[in-house]
Amino acid sequence: MAAAKGPSVGSLGKLTELRQRIFFVIGALIVYRLGSFIPVPGVNPDAMANLIGQSGGILDMFNMFSGGSLGRFSVFALGVVPYISASIVVQMMGSVIPSLQALRKEGQSGQRQLTMYTRIGTVGLSAFQAFGIAVALMKQQTSGGVPVVYMPGFGFILSSVVGLTAGSLFLMWLGEQMTERGIGNGISLLIFAGIVAGLPNAVGHTLSMSSNGELSTIKLVMVVALVLAVTAFVVFMERAQRRITVNYARRSGGQRSYMNQTSHLPLKINMSGVIPPIFANSILMFPAMAATWGNASHQSRWLQDLVQALTPGEPLYDVIYAVLVITFAFFYTAIVFNSQDTADNLKRSGALIPGIRPGRSTADYIDSVMTRLTGVGALYLVLVCLVPTFMQNAWHVPFYFGGTSLLIVVVVVMDFTAQVQAHLVSHQYEGLLKKANLRRG
């Protein structure tokens, strides 16, 4: 009878597979954090930290997503951004190039081929970005005239390209292993770990500002209230569904006796999850980073304007970011959800939507519903990602998380918790099934 009440925390010790998966994720995150402190040779750590602090804006955001690796110029400084960028390119090409479209329809074998293309693209992007960063850093100095690179030259460029590319490829491999052997999406968990790693320092800095009088008590309360409100809103929207009524006609006995059974087809409002904000950030980060590093050398007026315009909170940055989030929300939803396949599955199972003919009409109806839901979900993502930024600029409050990072943290935690619960429920069901078989035997 106790098993009918649902899975308990004590049953976790009996789930060998789930325990191993959780320990694997924890171990992988520990490795990730240790690797973020391994520096690339030839860089002055103090000068590099000062450079990041002076630049601000998009570099601070990139440093936050990398768990501080950029500020330390560790082998993980590129993070998973090259892998995400390569994934974007492969997925976009998969929707345009017929040969790649055919691979997407070949199941696991086609997916393995696309994964190989993504890995090759990750190598190329990592090497290209590492080369650009190394060349840019050799020209940089702090405000006190201290050079960032001890000995500029070919040796530093070579070591940077090799070190950063190897670090990015290792994170790609680690994320794939976490997805396969752990729980949840490994790449999202790595980004989550990078964001959360800086939270203690941010909280301590905010409390220090409050105690020193730099931050009023009212603004501190507003920050806490904003974090709680955005968190609650994200949880509500991520659980929100549009349920389409589906009727099943099943024979209950005899040749003319049928029984109608009603069910629902659940469609999430935000089918794309945190992928659109991550994609949008990955695209905006490196152009702004390159412009920022080039600014100190050339001092061109147009380059200064570009750096300023690509700073989070500026109108141009916010508009481009919102457009990218909305675009990727529709694009990624179209990849992960196929209305025609759903309609075919309903037809094969003898199900139909009331008032809609099976087949193509059902697919068109589901597609129209999904389009409206995706529109609402895209606006929700833009709202959550940008409103805290507007408030931060208006109040000048040190809101570490921001909208994008808070969204990623909440969604990743929800996904991880849901998958753990699914494993527990599956284990409980298997236990009840074994007991029933033993009683029959």
Phi, psi and chi 1 to 4 in degrees:
 res  aa     phi    psi   chi1   chi2   chi3   chi4
   1 MET       -  -31.3  -63.2  -63.5  -66.1      -
   2 ALA   -65.5  -29.9      -      -      -      -
   3 ALA   -67.7  -24.4      -      -      -      -
   4 ALA   -72.1  -14.4      -      -      -      -
   5 LYS   -81.1   -5.9  -64.0  179.8 -179.1  179.6
   6 GLY   109.0  168.2      -      -      -      -
   7 PRO   -68.9  139.1   23.7  -32.1      -      -
   8 SER  -107.5  165.5   62.0      -      -      -
   9 VAL   -66.6  -31.5  177.8      -      -      -
  10 GLY   -65.7  -26.5      -      -      -      -
  11 SER   -72.6   -8.8   64.7      -      -      -
  12 LEU   -62.9  -34.7 -174.5   62.8      -      -
  13 GLY   -66.8  -21.7      -      -      -      -
  14 LYS   -86.0  -12.3  -57.8  177.6 -177.4  178.9
  15 LEU   -94.2   90.6  -54.8  178.0      -      -
  16 THR   -61.5  -45.9  -55.8      -      -      -
  17 GLU   -64.6  -45.6 -179.2 -173.9   -1.3      -
  18 LEU   -64.0  -42.0  178.2   60.1      -      -
  19 ARG   -61.5  -42.0 -174.6  173.4   63.8 -111.1
  20 GLN   -65.0  -39.2  -69.9  176.2  -13.7      -
  21 ARG   -65.0  -42.7  -73.2  178.9  175.0  -88.3
  22 ILE   -65.7  -43.9  -67.7  177.7      -      -
  23 PHE   -63.6  -35.1  -75.0  162.2      -      -
  24 PHE   -65.0  -43.4 -175.9   86.0      -      -
  25 VAL   -62.2  -44.5  169.9      -      -      -
  26 ILE   -62.2  -45.0  -65.4  174.2      -      -
  27 GLY   -63.0  -39.9      -      -      -      -
  28 ALA   -65.3  -38.9      -      -      -      -
  29 LEU   -67.8  -35.1  -66.6  179.4      -      -
  30 ILE   -64.1  -44.0  -67.7  175.2      -      -
  31 VAL   -60.1  -41.4  171.0      -      -      -
  32 TYR   -61.6  -44.0  166.3   63.2      -      -
  33 ARG   -68.9  -37.9  -69.9  -55.8  -59.1  157.8
  34 LEU   -64.9  -41.7  -69.0  176.0      -      -
  35 GLY   -65.5  -26.0      -      -      -      -
  36 SER   -71.1   -7.4   65.4      -      -      -
  37 PHE  -106.4    5.0  -71.2   90.7      -      -
  38 ILE   -90.0  109.4  -58.7  175.8      -      -
  39 PRO   -81.2  155.0   30.4  -34.0      -      -
  40 VAL   -78.0  132.0  175.1      -      -      -
  41 PRO   -62.0  145.9  -20.3   31.6      -      -
  42 GLY    99.2    2.0      -      -      -      -
  43 VAL  -111.9  135.5  173.7      -      -      -
  44 ASN   -76.5  111.7 -174.4  -28.6      -      -
  45 PRO   -63.2  -38.9   21.2  -31.2      -      -
  46 ASP   -67.0  -42.8  -64.6  -29.7      -      -
  47 ALA   -65.8  -37.6      -      -      -      -
  48 MET   -65.3  -42.7 -175.5   66.4 -171.0      -
  49 ALA   -63.8  -39.9      -      -      -      -
  50 ASN   -65.9  -37.2  -69.9  -25.4      -      -
  51 LEU   -63.0  -44.0  176.5   65.1      -      -
  52 ILE   -64.4  -41.2  -62.5  -62.0      -      -
  53 GLY   -65.6  -36.4      -      -      -      -
  54 GLN   -71.5  -36.2  -66.0  169.8    7.8      -
  55 SER   -69.8  -49.9  -59.7      -      -      -
  56 GLY    64.8 -161.9      -      -      -      -
  57 GLY    57.5 -124.0      -      -      -      -
  58 ILE   -67.4  -29.3 -165.2   70.5      -      -
  59 LEU   -68.7  -37.2  -70.0 -176.3      -      -
  60 ASP   -62.6  -41.0  -79.3  -17.7      -      -
  61 MET   -65.9  -43.6 -179.8  179.7  -66.1      -
  62 PHE   -63.8  -40.0 -174.5   85.9      -      -
  63 ASN   -63.9  -34.9 -169.4   42.7      -      -
  64 MET   -67.5  -45.0  177.3 -175.5   65.3      -
  65 PHE   -64.6  -29.2  -78.6  130.7      -      -
  66 SER   -89.3    7.2   65.0      -      -      -
  67 GLY    69.0   28.7      -      -      -      -
  68 GLY    83.9    3.7      -      -      -      -
  69 SER   -65.2  -35.1  -63.3      -      -      -
  70 LEU   -67.2  -42.2  179.5   61.5      -      -
  71 GLY   -62.9  -30.1      -      -      -      -
  72 ARG   -93.5   -7.0  -65.6 -176.4  -72.9  -90.0
  73 PHE    49.3   53.9 -159.5   63.1      -      -
  74 SER   -84.3  176.1   76.0      -      -      -
  75 VAL   -66.1  -15.8  -67.9      -      -      -
  76 PHE   -99.3   19.9  -69.0  164.7      -      -
  77 ALA   -62.4  -33.1      -      -      -      -
  78 LEU   -74.6  -21.4  -67.6 -179.8      -      -
  79 GLY    63.8 -146.8      -      -      -      -
  80 VAL  -101.0   10.6  -66.1      -      -      -
  81 VAL   -60.5  -44.5  172.8      -      -      -
  82 PRO   -59.6  -39.0  -25.1   35.5      -      -
  83 TYR   -65.3  -42.6  176.7   78.9      -      -
  84 ILE   -64.8  -42.6  -66.1  174.1      -      -
  85 SER   -62.6  -42.3  -58.1      -      -      -
  86 ALA   -64.2  -37.4      -      -      -      -
  87 SER   -63.4  -39.8  -60.4      -      -      -
  88 ILE   -60.7  -47.1  -64.3  173.0      -      -
  89 VAL   -63.0  -45.2  173.7      -      -      -
  90 VAL   -65.2  -41.5  171.5      -      -      -
  91 GLN   -67.5  -38.8  -70.5  178.5   -3.0      -
  92 MET   -65.6  -44.2  -76.4 -174.6  171.4      -
  93 MET   -65.9  -30.7  -67.3  174.8   64.4      -
  94 GLY   -66.4  -19.5      -      -      -      -
  95 SER   -92.7   -6.9  -59.1      -      -      -
  96 VAL  -116.9  -45.5  177.9      -      -      -
  97 ILE   -82.2  124.7  -59.5  177.6      -      -
  98 PRO   -58.7  -39.5  -23.7   33.1      -      -
  99 SER   -64.6  -37.4   59.0      -      -      -
 100 LEU   -73.6  -33.1  -65.1 -178.5      -      -
 101 GLN   -61.3  -38.9  -71.3  179.7  -16.4      -
 102 ALA   -65.6  -37.3      -      -      -      -
 103 LEU   -64.1  -36.7  -73.1  176.3      -      -
 104 ARG   -64.2  -25.1  -70.7  173.2   53.5 -175.3
 105 LYS   -92.2   -1.3  -61.2  177.9 -179.1  179.2
 106 GLU   -91.2    7.6  -69.3 -178.9    2.8      -
 107 GLY    79.1 -140.2      -      -      -      -
 108 GLN   -67.6  -37.2  -67.0 -175.4   -5.7      -
 109 SER   -64.0  -42.2   60.9      -      -      -
 110 GLY   -67.1  -37.3      -      -      -      -
 111 GLN   -65.7  -37.2 -173.8   59.5   43.4      -
 112 ARG   -63.1  -38.1  -77.1 -165.5  -64.4  -92.6
 113 GLN   -66.8  -42.1 -170.3   70.7   19.8      -
 114 LEU   -64.9  -37.6  -67.7  175.2      -      -
 115 THR   -62.5  -38.4  -58.7      -      -      -
 116 MET   -63.6  -42.8 -175.1 -170.2   69.7      -
 117 TYR   -61.1  -39.5  -67.3  152.1      -      -
 118 THR   -63.6  -41.0  -57.8      -      -      -
 119 ARG   -65.4  -42.2  -68.2  170.8  178.6  171.3
 120 ILE   -62.5  -42.0  -65.4  174.1      -      -
 121 GLY   -63.4  -35.2      -      -      -      -
 122 THR   -63.8  -41.2  -57.9      -      -      -
 123 VAL   -60.6  -48.2  174.7      -      -      -
 124 GLY   -62.8  -46.1      -      -      -      -
 125 LEU   -66.3  -40.2  -74.0  175.1      -      -
 126 SER   -62.4  -45.9  -61.3      -      -      -
 127 ALA   -64.1  -42.0      -      -      -      -
 128 PHE   -64.4  -46.2  174.1   76.4      -      -
 129 GLN   -67.3  -39.3  -67.5  171.6   -3.8      -
 130 ALA   -63.6  -41.2      -      -      -      -
 131 PHE   -61.8  -45.6  176.5   80.9      -      -
 132 GLY   -63.2  -40.2      -      -      -      -
 133 ILE   -65.9  -43.2  -68.5  173.9      -      -
 134 ALA   -63.0  -44.7      -      -      -      -
 135 VAL   -63.5  -40.5  172.2      -      -      -
 136 ALA   -68.2  -39.4      -      -      -      -
 137 LEU   -66.2  -30.9  -78.8 -178.9      -      -
 138 MET   -64.0  -19.1  -69.8 -167.5  -58.3      -
 139 LYS   -96.5   -3.8  -54.8  175.3 -177.1  178.4
 140 GLN   -91.9  146.4  -59.3  -55.0  -51.5      -
 141 GLN  -139.4  154.3  -65.7 -179.3  -10.2      -
 142 THR   -76.9  175.3   62.8      -      -      -
 143 SER   -63.0  -22.8   55.9      -      -      -
 144 GLY   -88.4    3.5      -      -      -      -
 145 GLY    85.8   11.5      -      -      -      -
 146 VAL   -84.2  124.4  178.4      -      -      -
 147 PRO   -69.9  146.9   24.5  -32.8      -      -
 148 VAL   -76.7  -35.8  175.4      -      -      -
 149 VAL  -102.9  130.4  179.3      -      -      -
 150 TYR   -65.2  -53.7  -71.2  118.7      -      -
 151 MET  -129.1   87.1  -61.5  179.9   62.1      -
 152 PRO   -63.1  149.4  -18.5   31.9      -      -
 153 GLY   150.6 -172.6      -      -      -      -
 154 PHE   -62.9  -37.0  176.4   76.9      -      -
 155 GLY   -60.8  -41.7      -      -      -      -
 156 PHE   -67.2  -41.4  171.8   72.5      -      -
 157 ILE   -61.2  -45.6  -65.6  177.1      -      -
 158 LEU   -62.9  -46.3  180.0   61.7      -      -
 159 SER   -65.1  -35.3   63.2      -      -      -
 160 SER   -68.9  -44.9  -62.7      -      -      -
 161 VAL   -62.8  -46.2  171.0      -      -      -
 162 VAL   -65.3  -46.9  172.9      -      -      -
 163 GLY   -65.7  -48.0      -      -      -      -
 164 LEU   -68.8  -39.3  -65.8  179.3      -      -
 165 THR   -65.5  -43.5  -57.8      -      -      -
 166 ALA   -63.0  -40.1      -      -      -      -
 167 GLY   -64.8  -41.4      -      -      -      -
 168 SER   -65.9  -40.8 -176.7      -      -      -
 169 LEU   -67.0  -36.3  -65.7 -179.4      -      -
 170 PHE   -64.7  -40.9  178.3   80.3      -      -
 171 LEU   -65.8  -37.6  -71.9 -177.8      -      -
 172 MET   -60.0  -48.3  175.8 -168.9   69.5      -
 173 TRP   -62.5  -42.4  174.6   83.4      -      -
 174 LEU   -63.8  -41.4 -172.9   63.5      -      -
 175 GLY   -64.2  -40.3      -      -      -      -
 176 GLU   -65.0  -39.0  -68.3  177.9  -10.0      -
 177 GLN   -66.3  -37.6  -65.0  -60.9  -47.4      -
 178 MET   -66.1  -38.0  -68.0  171.8   66.9      -
 179 THR   -66.4  -40.2  -57.8      -      -      -
 180 GLU   -79.4  -44.1 -179.8  179.7   -7.4      -
 181 ARG  -103.7  -11.6  -57.2 -176.6 -177.4 -176.5
 182 GLY  -108.1 -144.6      -      -      -      -
 183 ILE  -130.3  130.7  -63.8  178.8      -      -
 184 GLY    88.8 -176.9      -      -      -      -
 185 ASN   -84.0  120.7 -176.4  -79.4      -      -
 186 GLY   -63.0  -40.7      -      -      -      -
 187 ILE   -63.8  -42.8  -59.5  -60.9      -      -
 188 SER   -64.4  -37.3  -62.3      -      -      -
 189 LEU   -66.6  -35.7  -73.5  171.4      -      -
 190 LEU   -66.5  -42.5  -69.1  176.6      -      -
 191 ILE   -63.5  -41.9  -62.3  175.4      -      -
 192 PHE   -57.8  -45.5  163.7   82.6      -      -
 193 ALA   -63.7  -39.1      -      -      -      -
 194 GLY   -64.0  -38.6      -      -      -      -
 195 ILE   -70.7  -46.8  -64.8  173.4      -      -
 196 VAL   -67.7  -27.9  173.4      -      -      -
 197 ALA   -59.8  -31.7      -      -      -      -
 198 GLY   -90.1   -0.7      -      -      -      -
 199 LEU   -65.4  -44.8 -178.7   58.8      -      -
 200 PRO   -57.4  -44.2  -25.4   35.2      -      -
 201 ASN   -64.4  -37.9  -70.0  -25.7      -      -
 202 ALA   -66.4  -42.3      -      -      -      -
 203 VAL   -64.4  -43.4  172.0      -      -      -
 204 GLY   -62.3  -40.6      -      -      -      -
 205 HIS   -65.7  -40.5  176.9   65.2      -      -
 206 THR   -65.5  -43.8  -57.0      -      -      -
 207 LEU   -65.0  -36.0  -65.8  177.9      -      -
 208 SER   -65.3  -40.1  176.0      -      -      -
 209 MET   -63.8  -38.3  -68.2 -179.3   61.3      -
 210 SER   -67.0  -41.6  177.9      -      -      -
 211 SER   -70.5  -29.5   61.5      -      -      -
 212 ASN   -84.0   -4.8  -65.4  -25.0      -      -
 213 GLY    87.0    0.3      -      -      -      -
 214 GLU   -73.0  -23.1  -59.7  178.1   26.1      -
 215 LEU  -127.5  119.4 -178.3   65.7      -      -
 216 SER   -69.5  158.8   64.0      -      -      -
 217 THR   -63.3  -35.9  -55.2      -      -      -
 218 ILE   -63.6  -44.6  -63.7  178.5      -      -
 219 LYS   -66.6  -35.0  -71.8 -173.8  176.4 -179.3
 220 LEU   -64.3  -42.9 -179.9   61.1      -      -
 221 VAL   -64.1  -37.4  172.8      -      -      -
 222 MET   -65.1  -38.0  -67.8  171.7   65.3      -
 223 VAL   -63.5  -46.7  170.6      -      -      -
 224 VAL   -61.8  -43.7  175.5      -      -      -
 225 ALA   -64.2  -37.7      -      -      -      -
 226 LEU   -65.8  -42.5  178.9   61.1      -      -
 227 VAL   -62.0  -45.6  172.0      -      -      -
 228 LEU   -65.5  -40.8  -64.7  177.0      -      -
 229 ALA   -66.1  -44.9      -      -      -      -
 230 VAL   -65.4  -39.6  172.6      -      -      -
 231 THR   -61.4  -47.0  -57.7      -      -      -
 232 ALA   -62.8  -40.3      -      -      -      -
 233 PHE   -65.4  -41.3 -179.0   60.7      -      -
 234 VAL   -63.8  -44.5  170.1      -      -      -
 235 VAL   -60.4  -42.7  172.5      -      -      -
 236 PHE   -64.0  -46.5  172.0   77.7      -      -
 237 MET   -70.3  -34.9  -68.9  -61.4  -67.6      -
 238 GLU   -69.9  -25.1  -69.3  -61.7  -37.4      -
 239 ARG   -92.0  -11.2  -68.7 -178.5  175.2  177.8
 240 ALA   -69.0  140.3      -      -      -      -
 241 GLN  -138.7  153.5  -65.4  178.3  -15.6      -
 242 ARG  -109.9  114.3  165.5   73.1  159.1   87.6
 243 ARG   -99.4  117.2  -64.2 -174.4  175.6 -176.9
 244 ILE   -92.8  126.7  -60.5  177.5      -      -
 245 THR   -68.4  132.7  -57.6      -      -      -
 246 VAL  -129.5  130.9  176.5      -      -      -
 247 ASN  -106.7  135.7  -69.2  -25.9      -      -
 248 TYR  -112.3  126.3  -69.2   85.1      -      -
 249 ALA   -98.5  112.5      -      -      -      -
 250 ARG  -125.0  141.3  -66.6 -172.7  175.7 -178.9
 251 ARG   -76.0  130.8 -174.9 -179.8  -59.7  173.3
 252 SER  -105.7   -9.5   61.4      -      -      -
 253 GLY   154.5  140.0      -      -      -      -
 254 GLY    78.3  177.3      -      -      -      -
 255 GLN   -86.6  -21.9  -64.3 -178.3   -9.1      -
 256 ARG  -121.2   11.8  -63.4 -176.3  179.2  179.0
 257 SER  -100.5  121.0  178.3      -      -      -
 258 TYR  -129.2  153.4  -71.4   86.5      -      -
 259 MET  -126.9  125.5  175.7 -178.7   62.2      -
 260 ASN   -87.2  129.1  -70.7  -31.9      -      -
 261 GLN  -120.8  129.7 -172.4  176.9   16.6      -
 262 THR  -102.1  135.2  -57.9      -      -      -
 263 SER  -139.1 -170.5 -177.2      -      -      -
 264 HIS  -136.7  146.5  -64.7   89.3      -      -
 265 LEU  -104.1  104.1  174.9   64.5      -      -
 266 PRO   -80.5  131.4   28.9  -31.0      -      -
 267 LEU  -124.0  122.2  -60.4  176.3      -      -
 268 LYS   -72.4  146.5  -71.0 -173.2   61.8  176.6
 269 ILE   -67.4  -44.2  -69.4 -178.3      -      -
 270 ASN  -108.0   84.0 -179.2   27.0      -      -
 271 MET   -72.8  -23.7 -171.5   74.7   72.1      -
 272 SER   -87.9   -9.5   57.2      -      -      -
 273 GLY    65.3 -136.4      -      -      -      -
 274 VAL   -95.8    6.3  -62.9      -      -      -
 275 ILE   -62.2  -45.5  -61.8  -60.4      -      -
 276 PRO   -58.0  -47.4  -27.2   36.4      -      -
 277 PRO   -62.3  -38.4  -22.8   33.4      -      -
 278 ILE   -65.0  -44.5  -67.2  175.9      -      -
 279 PHE   -61.1  -45.9  -80.3    7.9      -      -
 280 ALA   -62.1  -42.4      -      -      -      -
 281 ASN   -65.0  -39.9  -84.5  -59.2      -      -
 282 SER   -64.7  -32.1   65.8      -      -      -
 283 ILE   -76.2  -38.7  -71.9  179.4      -      -
 284 LEU   -81.8  -20.6  -72.5  174.7      -      -
 285 MET   -67.9  -51.5  -83.8  179.3  179.5      -
 286 PHE   -73.6  -38.1  -88.1   97.3      -      -
 287 PRO   -59.1  -41.5  -25.9   35.5      -      -
 288 ALA   -68.7  -36.6      -      -      -      -
 289 MET   -64.6  -44.6 -176.1 -175.9  -59.7      -
 290 ALA   -63.2  -40.3      -      -      -      -
 291 ALA   -66.2  -38.3      -      -      -      -
 292 THR   -66.0  -43.9  -58.0      -      -      -
 293 TRP   -70.1  -31.6  -83.0  -28.8      -      -
 294 GLY   -75.4  -18.0      -      -      -      -
 295 ASN   -65.1  -40.8 -175.5   33.3      -      -
 296 ALA   -66.8  -26.9      -      -      -      -
 297 SER   -84.5  -43.8  -56.5      -      -      -
 298 HIS  -100.4  -31.2  -56.3  -71.1      -      -
 299 GLN    54.8   34.1  -63.7  -66.5  -29.5      -
 300 SER   -74.1  146.1  -59.8      -      -      -
 301 ARG   -65.7  -43.8  179.8   63.9 -176.7  175.5
 302 TRP   -67.2  -31.2   69.0  -90.7      -      -
 303 LEU   -72.3  -37.8 -158.8   52.8      -      -
 304 GLN   -62.6  -41.8  -64.3  179.0   14.7      -
 305 ASP   -64.9  -37.6  -65.3  -20.8      -      -
 306 LEU   -65.1  -43.9  176.6   61.8      -      -
 307 VAL   -60.1  -44.2  172.7      -      -      -
 308 GLN   -65.8  -40.4 -178.0   64.2   27.8      -
 309 ALA   -69.6  -29.1      -      -      -      -
 310 LEU   -92.7   16.9  -68.7  178.2      -      -
 311 THR   -86.3  134.4  -59.4      -      -      -
 312 PRO   -55.1  132.4  -27.0   34.9      -      -
 313 GLY   103.7  -19.9      -      -      -      -
 314 GLU   -77.4  148.5  -67.3  -63.7  -37.2      -
 315 PRO   -55.9  -45.7  -26.0   34.1      -      -
 316 LEU   -63.0  -44.7  179.0   61.1      -      -
 317 TYR   -60.8  -45.9  175.3   91.4      -      -
 318 ASP   -64.2  -39.4  -66.6  -22.3      -      -
 319 VAL   -66.3  -47.9  169.9      -      -      -
 320 ILE   -62.2  -42.4  -64.2  176.7      -      -
 321 TYR   -61.9  -44.7 -177.3   80.7      -      -
 322 ALA   -63.3  -42.7      -      -      -      -
 323 VAL   -62.8  -42.5  170.8      -      -      -
 324 LEU   -65.5  -41.1  -71.2  175.4      -      -
 325 VAL   -62.7  -46.3  168.1      -      -      -
 326 ILE   -64.0  -43.3  -65.8  174.0      -      -
 327 THR   -61.5  -48.0  -58.1      -      -      -
 328 PHE   -70.2  -28.1  -77.3  125.3      -      -
 329 ALA   -63.4  -46.1      -      -      -      -
 330 PHE   -69.3  -40.6  -80.0   93.9      -      -
 331 PHE   -64.9  -48.4  173.1   73.5      -      -
 332 TYR   -71.0  -34.6 -165.4   75.8      -      -
 333 THR   -63.3  -39.2  -59.5      -      -      -
 334 ALA   -64.2  -27.9      -      -      -      -
 335 ILE   -77.2  -45.1  -68.3  177.2      -      -
 336 VAL   -85.5  -16.1  -60.8      -      -      -
 337 PHE  -129.8  122.1 -178.1   81.9      -      -
 338 ASN  -114.9  111.9 -168.9  -49.9      -      -
 339 SER   -66.7  -33.5   58.2      -      -      -
 340 GLN   -67.5  -40.7 -174.3   60.5   54.1      -
 341 ASP   -63.6  -40.2  -69.4  -15.2      -      -
 342 THR   -63.3  -43.2  -56.3      -      -      -
 343 ALA   -64.1  -39.8      -      -      -      -
 344 ASP   -64.8  -40.2  -66.9  -20.4      -      -
 345 ASN   -64.6  -39.6  -68.1  -26.9      -      -
 346 LEU   -63.7  -41.5  -69.7  175.6      -      -
 347 LYS   -65.5  -41.2 -174.6  177.1 -179.1  179.1
 348 ARG   -66.9  -30.6  -77.2 -166.5  -66.3  -92.7
 349 SER   -88.3    5.4   60.6      -      -      -
 350 GLY    75.2   26.2      -      -      -      -
 351 ALA  -107.7  152.2      -      -      -      -
 352 LEU  -149.1  152.0   56.6   87.4      -      -
 353 ILE   -88.0  127.5  -60.3  174.8      -      -
 354 PRO   -53.7  127.8  -25.6   34.4      -      -
 355 GLY    84.4   -1.3      -      -      -      -
 356 ILE  -120.9  131.0  -53.3  -64.0      -      -
 357 ARG   -71.7  144.5  -62.3 -177.5   61.1 -177.7
 358 PRO   -64.5  159.0  -18.9   31.2      -      -
 359 GLY    92.9 -130.7      -      -      -      -
 360 ARG   -63.6  -38.2 -173.8   62.8 -170.1  175.2
 361 SER   -63.0  -39.9  -61.3      -      -      -
 362 THR   -64.8  -41.9  -61.2      -      -      -
 363 ALA   -62.3  -42.4      -      -      -      -
 364 ASP   -64.5  -39.6  -67.8  -20.3      -      -
 365 TYR   -65.4  -47.1  174.9   76.0      -      -
 366 ILE   -62.3  -38.9  -65.2  175.8      -      -
 367 ASP   -65.2  -39.0 -174.1   64.8      -      -
 368 SER   -66.2  -40.9   63.9      -      -      -
 369 VAL   -64.3  -43.5  173.1      -      -      -
 370 MET   -65.9  -34.4 -159.8   66.6 -120.1      -
 371 THR   -64.3  -44.3  -59.9      -      -      -
 372 ARG   -65.1  -41.6  -66.9 -166.4  -64.0  -90.5
 373 LEU   -63.7  -41.6  -69.8  178.2      -      -
 374 THR   -64.8  -36.3  -56.0      -      -      -
 375 GLY   -61.3  -44.9      -      -      -      -
 376 VAL   -65.1  -42.4  174.9      -      -      -
 377 GLY   -63.6  -38.2      -      -      -      -
 378 ALA   -65.7  -42.5      -      -      -      -
 379 LEU   -64.8  -35.6  -67.4  178.0      -      -
 380 TYR   -63.4  -43.0  140.6   71.9      -      -
 381 LEU   -62.5  -44.5  -68.7  175.1      -      -
 382 VAL   -62.6  -42.1  171.7      -      -      -
 383 LEU   -62.1  -48.2 -177.4   67.7      -      -
 384 VAL   -66.5  -36.3  170.2      -      -      -
 385 CYS   -78.4  -30.2  -67.6      -      -      -
 386 LEU  -105.4  -31.5  -68.4 -175.9      -      -
 387 VAL   -59.6  -47.4  167.2      -      -      -
 388 PRO   -59.2  -32.2  -25.0   35.9      -      -
 389 THR   -66.3  -41.7  -57.2      -      -      -
 390 PHE   -60.8  -44.4  -66.3  150.8      -      -
 391 MET   -66.0  -37.2  -65.7 -178.6  177.3      -
 392 GLN   -63.2  -42.5 -174.0  177.7    3.5      -
 393 ASN   -70.1  -34.9  -67.2  -25.3      -      -
 394 ALA   -73.6  -39.8      -      -      -      -
 395 TRP   -95.8  -13.6  -60.8  -19.9      -      -
 396 HIS    57.4   46.4  -56.8  -72.9      -      -
 397 VAL  -102.8  135.1  176.2      -      -      -
 398 PRO   -74.1   81.3   27.5  -33.9      -      -
 399 PHE   -93.5   93.4 -173.5   28.9      -      -
 400 TYR   -59.4  -48.7  169.8   80.3      -      -
 401 PHE   -63.7  -48.5  -96.8  136.1      -      -
 402 GLY    68.9  178.2      -      -      -      -
 403 GLY   -74.6  -48.0      -      -      -      -
 404 THR   -62.9  -49.4  -54.5      -      -      -
 405 SER   -66.5  -38.8   51.9      -      -      -
 406 LEU   -65.2  -40.1 -179.4   58.7      -      -
 407 LEU   -60.6  -45.4  174.1   69.2      -      -
 408 ILE   -61.9  -45.7  -66.6  173.2      -      -
 409 VAL   -61.9  -48.2  168.9      -      -      -
 410 VAL   -65.3  -45.3  174.2      -      -      -
 411 VAL   -66.5  -41.2  172.9      -      -      -
 412 VAL   -64.5  -41.5  170.6      -      -      -
 413 VAL   -64.0  -41.8  170.1      -      -      -
 414 MET   -63.5  -43.2  -71.2  180.0   61.5      -
 415 ASP   -64.8  -42.3  178.1   66.2      -      -
 416 PHE   -63.5  -44.9 -176.7   84.9      -      -
 417 THR   -63.5  -41.6  -55.5      -      -      -
 418 ALA   -62.9  -40.4      -      -      -      -
 419 GLN   -70.5  -35.4  -66.1 -156.9   32.0      -
 420 VAL   -63.2  -44.7  170.1      -      -      -
 421 GLN   -62.6  -37.7  -68.4  176.6  -12.6      -
 422 ALA   -63.9  -39.1      -      -      -      -
 423 HIS   -64.8  -39.6  -82.4   80.3      -      -
 424 LEU   -66.8  -43.3  -68.6  173.9      -      -
 425 VAL   -65.0  -41.1  171.1      -      -      -
 426 SER   -61.8  -40.5  175.4      -      -      -
 427 HIS   -65.6  -39.9  172.9   76.4      -      -
 428 GLN   -64.9  -41.0 -178.9 -168.0   19.4      -
 429 TYR   -64.4  -42.3  175.1   77.5      -      -
 430 GLU   -63.8  -36.4  -69.1  177.5   -0.8      -
 431 GLY   -65.0  -43.0      -      -      -      -
 432 LEU   -65.7  -37.0  -66.7  175.1      -      -
 433 LEU   -66.2  -39.6 -171.2   60.3      -      -
 434 LYS   -64.5  -40.7  -70.3  179.7  179.9  178.5
 435 LYS   -63.7  -40.1  -71.1 -178.4 -179.3  179.8
 436 ALA   -66.0  -37.9      -      -      -      -
 437 ASN   -66.8  -37.3  -67.9  -27.1      -      -
 438 LEU   -65.8  -38.1  -71.8  175.1      -      -
 439 ARG   -67.0  -38.3  -69.7  175.4 -177.5  175.1
 440 ARG   -67.1  -36.4  -66.5  176.2 -177.2  175.7
 441 GLY   -70.3      -      -      -      -      -
